[in-house]
Amino acid sequence: MNHHTYSPSGVCSVKIDFDIDDEKKLHNVVFTGGCNGNLKAIGRLVEGKDASEIASILKGNICGNRGTSCADQFSKAIESVM
């Protein structure tokens, strides 16, 4: 299992930590900062799911007028390590 840390930009969260196993499944997703309850929910929902599929689902999700969101930034984090 490989651990990754990503520094998102343009959003309230300041760090995203996650693991990807040898089968490209996501584990232990933790956002630091941001909307705590919603971001914990994302971590629970994606646990054990295919990383590429999750990146595709979350990509382009925006928050307000930011042009991005914590979920969108997570998709970028996944894509950066795939």
C-alpha positions as a Markdown table, in Angstrom:
| # | Residue | x | y | z |
|---|---|---|---|---|
| 1 | Met | 0.0 | 0.0 | 0.0 |
| 2 | Asn | 1.3 | 3.4 | -0.9 |
| 3 | His | 0.6 | 6.5 | 1.1 |
| 4 | His | 0.1 | 9.9 | -0.6 |
| 5 | Thr | -0.3 | 13.4 | 0.7 |
| 6 | Tyr | -1.7 | 16.2 | -1.5 |
| 7 | Ser | -1.8 | 19.9 | -0.9 |
| 8 | Pro | -5.1 | 21.2 | -2.5 |
| 9 | Ser | -5.5 | 24.7 | -3.8 |
| 10 | Gly | -8.4 | 27.1 | -3.9 |
| 11 | Val | -10.4 | 25.2 | -1.2 |
| 12 | Cys | -10.8 | 25.2 | 2.6 |
| 13 | Ser | -9.0 | 21.9 | 3.2 |
| 14 | Val | -5.2 | 22.2 | 3.4 |
| 15 | Lys | -4.2 | 18.6 | 3.1 |
| 16 | Ile | -5.5 | 15.3 | 1.7 |
| 17 | Asp | -3.9 | 12.0 | 2.9 |
| 18 | Phe | -4.8 | 8.7 | 1.3 |
| 19 | Asp | -3.5 | 5.3 | 0.5 |
| 20 | Ile | -3.8 | 3.3 | -2.7 |
| 21 | Asp | -3.2 | -0.5 | -2.6 |
| 22 | Asp | -1.7 | -2.7 | -5.3 |
| 23 | Glu | -5.2 | -3.2 | -6.8 |
| 24 | Lys | -5.6 | 0.6 | -7.2 |
| 25 | Lys | -8.2 | 0.7 | -4.4 |
| 26 | Leu | -8.5 | 3.8 | -2.1 |
| 27 | His | -8.0 | 3.5 | 1.7 |
| 28 | Asn | -7.7 | 5.8 | 4.7 |
| 29 | Val | -8.8 | 9.0 | 3.0 |
| 30 | Val | -8.4 | 12.0 | 5.4 |
| 31 | Phe | -9.0 | 15.7 | 4.7 |
| 32 | Thr | -7.4 | 18.2 | 7.0 |
| 33 | Gly | -9.5 | 21.4 | 7.2 |
| 34 | Gly | -12.7 | 22.1 | 5.3 |
| 35 | Cys | -16.2 | 20.9 | 6.0 |
| 36 | Asn | -15.4 | 18.2 | 8.5 |
| 37 | Gly | -18.6 | 16.1 | 8.3 |
| 38 | Asn | -18.9 | 16.2 | 4.6 |
| 39 | Leu | -15.2 | 15.3 | 4.0 |
| 40 | Lys | -15.3 | 12.4 | 6.5 |
| 41 | Ala | -18.3 | 11.2 | 4.5 |
| 42 | Ile | -16.3 | 11.3 | 1.3 |
| 43 | Gly | -13.6 | 9.2 | 3.0 |
| 44 | Arg | -16.1 | 6.6 | 4.1 |
| 45 | Leu | -17.9 | 6.5 | 0.8 |
| 46 | Val | -14.7 | 5.9 | -1.2 |
| 47 | Glu | -13.1 | 3.3 | 1.1 |
| 48 | Gly | -12.1 | 0.3 | -0.9 |
| 49 | Lys | -13.3 | 1.7 | -4.2 |
| 50 | Asp | -11.4 | 1.9 | -7.5 |
| 51 | Ala | -9.2 | 5.0 | -7.5 |
| 52 | Ser | -9.7 | 5.8 | -11.2 |
| 53 | Glu | -13.5 | 5.5 | -11.0 |
| 54 | Ile | -13.6 | 7.8 | -7.9 |
| 55 | Ala | -11.4 | 10.4 | -9.7 |
| 56 | Ser | -13.8 | 10.3 | -12.7 |
| 57 | Ile | -16.9 | 10.7 | -10.5 |
| 58 | Leu | -15.5 | 13.6 | -8.4 |
| 59 | Lys | -13.7 | 15.5 | -11.2 |
| 60 | Gly | -15.3 | 18.8 | -12.0 |
| 61 | Asn | -17.5 | 19.1 | -8.9 |
| 62 | Ile | -17.3 | 22.7 | -7.8 |
| 63 | Cys | -18.0 | 24.6 | -4.6 |
| 64 | Gly | -19.6 | 28.1 | -4.9 |
| 65 | Asn | -17.7 | 30.3 | -7.4 |
| 66 | Arg | -14.3 | 28.7 | -6.7 |
| 67 | Gly | -14.1 | 26.7 | -9.8 |
| 68 | Thr | -13.1 | 23.6 | -7.8 |
| 69 | Ser | -14.0 | 21.9 | -4.5 |
| 70 | Cys | -12.4 | 19.5 | -2.0 |
| 71 | Ala | -13.8 | 16.6 | -4.0 |
| 72 | Asp | -12.5 | 18.0 | -7.2 |
| 73 | Gln | -9.1 | 18.5 | -5.6 |
| 74 | Phe | -9.2 | 14.9 | -4.4 |
| 75 | Ser | -9.7 | 13.8 | -8.0 |
| 76 | Lys | -6.6 | 15.8 | -8.9 |
| 77 | Ala | -4.7 | 14.2 | -6.1 |
| 78 | Ile | -5.7 | 10.7 | -7.3 |
| 79 | Glu | -4.8 | 11.5 | -10.9 |
| 80 | Ser | -1.4 | 12.9 | -9.9 |
| 81 | Val | -0.4 | 9.5 | -8.5 |
| 82 | Met | -2.0 | 7.2 | -11.0 |
